[in-house]
Amino acid sequence: MDSLYLLIPTALVFCALAIKLLLWAIDSGQYEDLDKEAWRILAEDEKPPAPPTVPPEAPAGDERD
């Protein structure tokens, strides 16, 4: 019974915190357009990415130790 005096207020604090975070996310626009990001990954880029640059290799006969 003594543990309920600790667990019930703790649970109420966690629930209040979760509701506050949910309301903050809704107010800040986190749930405005859920489909945009899902379709953005499928859309093609406007220009292709640049190819990776490879440093030029030294000639085979020009090795010095």
Secondary structure, DSSP 8 states (H G I E B T S, - for coil): -TTHHHHHHHHHHHHHHHHHHHHHHHHTTTTS-HHHHHHHTTS--SS------------TT----
